[in-house]
Amino acid sequence: MGANTYLTERERNILESARIGIAGAGGLGSNVAMHLVRAGVKRLVIADFDTVGESNLNRQFFFRDQLGRKKVEALAENLLRIEPALELDMRDVRLDPGNAGWTFSDCSAIVEALDSADAKSMFLGAVLPSGTPVVAASGLAGWGRSLAIGQRRVGKNLIMVGDMSSDIRNGLAPVSPRVGIAAAMQANAVVALLLGVEI
């Protein structure tokens, strides 16, 4: 891939050999996956049970001709258009306390990209004990306030991205610019973790 010409051989090897898990293929997950592939990551495990809907097109990495298709299937197609030499493990599954841990058990880092606070809490409870680095998001609804979206380390293996306060229940819609900022920050945190750069 052309973007890899900007990386050293060592950096390329690290990114290409890493296996990154993404829980959710919606506004955050689909865009995190796209950014990671463009950054040089070639091995992804992505889990989502949903289908592409009309309301997803304002912020998710899908297209109108993919409406009604499974998100994992459509996202795989889109990612392979960027880089055909990907190793994709796309799992059409609803994550729960019983399967979340083993779904991402062989990953170098995990991205939490789920919709609800309850789902996020369940997922973090299931995967954090493994010690695998997790990059999660909280608070990215609405528009403006770009500088309010930050990043902080919470404990040994959790990095949080977002403003930690805004959500759809506050009457703020999830729109592409803010969701995109958070997704890019999550992907950037993963790349930094892999390359040993300070978060």
N, C-alpha and C positions, 0 to 999 in steps of 0.2 A: 504494500500500500504506500502511496506517495508520501503521506505524513511521516512515515517511519524514517525517511531520509534525514529528518531533523534530529533523530535520536542516535545515541551511540550504540554500538553493537551490544554492550552490556545492558543498556536500558531496554533495547528491543527484546533481548532474550528474557529479561525479567518479566516484562509485560506480556510477552507471548506465551510464556510457560505458566503464568498465574491462572488460576481458575476462580472466577468471581461469581458469587451467587447474588441474584436479585429477586427479592420477594415482592412481587407485584409488577405488572406490565402496563400500568396506566400512565398518568401524567408524569410522575417521577420515574418509575421504572423503565418505561420505553425510552425516555430521553437520556437517562443515565446509561442505558445499554448503548444507545447511539453514540454518545460522547466517548464511552470506553472503547468501542470499536474504532472510532476515529483516532483515538489516542494510541492504539496499537495492541489493545487486549484482544486475544483471539479465542479464549475459552470461557464460555458463560453458561451458568445454570440459571434458568429463569422460570419462575413458577407463578401461574395465574390461572384462574378458572373461568374468567369472564370472556364475553364477546365484544367486538368493536361496535359501539353505538354512535348515533349521530352526535350526542352530547360530548363525546370524547374528542371530536375532531378539532376543537378549539385549543387543545393543549397537548395532545398525545401524538406520538410518532406513528400515525396511521393515516390512511387515505380513504377517500369516499368509496372507491371501488372495493374496499375491504370491509364495509359495513356488514355485520352479521357473522363474520368469521371469528374463530377463536383468536384471542389476542396473541397467544404464544405462537400460533401458526403464522399469523399476519406479520408479527414482529420479526420472526425468523426470516421471512421473505425479505423484509425491508433491510435488515442488518446484512444479509448476504449480498444485497445489491451494493452495499458499501465495500464489503470485503468478502469475496467468495470463499476464502480459505479459513473459515471460522469453524470451531468445534462447539456446536450449540447443543445443549441438553435442555430442551423446552418441555416443561412439565405442566400439563393441564390438570391442575389440582388445587383444591381449596386448602390453604395451609391451616393447620390446627395444632394444638399442643402435642399431639401424637406423631405428626409427620414433619413438623417444621425443622426439628433438629437434624434428622437423618437426611432430609432433602438437600441440605447444604453442608453435610458433614465433611466433605472433601474439598472445601473451598479455602482459598487463601484469604479472602475477605468477603463480607456479606453486606449487601445494601438492603436496608429496610425501606420499602416503597409502598406501603399499604395505606388504605384510605382512612380507616376509622381509628380513633384513639384506643378502642378496645382491642382491635386487631394488632395494632402496634405494640401494645403492652403484652399481649399474649405472645407475640413473636419474639420480642426481646427476652421475655422470661424463658423461652424455649432455647434460644441460641447463645445468649451471653455466657452461660456456664461453661461452654466449650472452650472459651478463651480466644476464639477466632475474632479478629477485629470486625466490628459492625459499624456501618455509617448509616445513621437513621435521620429522619426529618420530622420536624414539628413546627407548624406555623408558617404557612406560605400562601394563604388565601388572599385575594384582593389584588390591589394594584398600587403602584407607587411605593414609597418607603423602602427602596432597594437597600439602603444602608442598614436597615433594621435586620436584614437577613444575615445572620452571622454563623459562626462555627465554633464549637467548644468541645473539649474532651471531657467526658464524664466517666470517671473511674479508669480502669486499666485498658479496656478494649472497646469502649463506646465513644463514637464521635457523633455529636448532634449538629444538624444543620437546620436553620430556619430562624424565625423571630420568637419562637416558643410561646406565641400567644394567639395569633390570628387563625381562625378556622371558619369553615363554611357556615357553621351554626351561628356565627356573629353576623350573618347576612352578607358576607363577602364571597363573591364567586371565585372559583379556581380559574384563573386566566393564564394564558400562555407565558407572558413575560416573567411573572413572579415564580410560577412553577418551574419555568425554564432556568431561572437563576439558581433555585435550590437544587435542581437536578444536576446542573453543571458543577455546583459546589460539591455535591456528593461524589460525582465522578472524579473531580479534581482531588478530593480527599483520598479516594481509593488509589489513584495514581501516585500520590505523595506517599501513602503508606507503603506501596509496593517498592518504590524507588528509595525509600529510607529518608525522605525529606521531612523536615519538621512540620507538623500540622499546625 
